């Protein structure tokens, strides 16, 4: 059984993995999928505004969904997880990869 992506257990496991795999601060690549709704994409981008993030978007073949990749320097695994939680809270229907 898989763990829901918004559970504390999931975030704790991710935090441990991030501590083990990188030396912090480090570049981190967030990947999200949202319905192709300009308002949702703008909300997602605004969460990472003024952080020096490089944001790229790719629309699905049928145009129903948009993939949003966000690459930026994060200070530690806790900061990475805080952004995931903020996105989950502010952008309805977002899928975090």
ABEGO torsion letter per residue (X at the ends): XBBBAABAAAAAAAAAAAAAABBOBBBBBBBBBBBBBAAAAAAAAAAABGAGBBBBBBBBAAGABBBBBBBBBBABAAAAAAAAAAAAAABBGBBBX
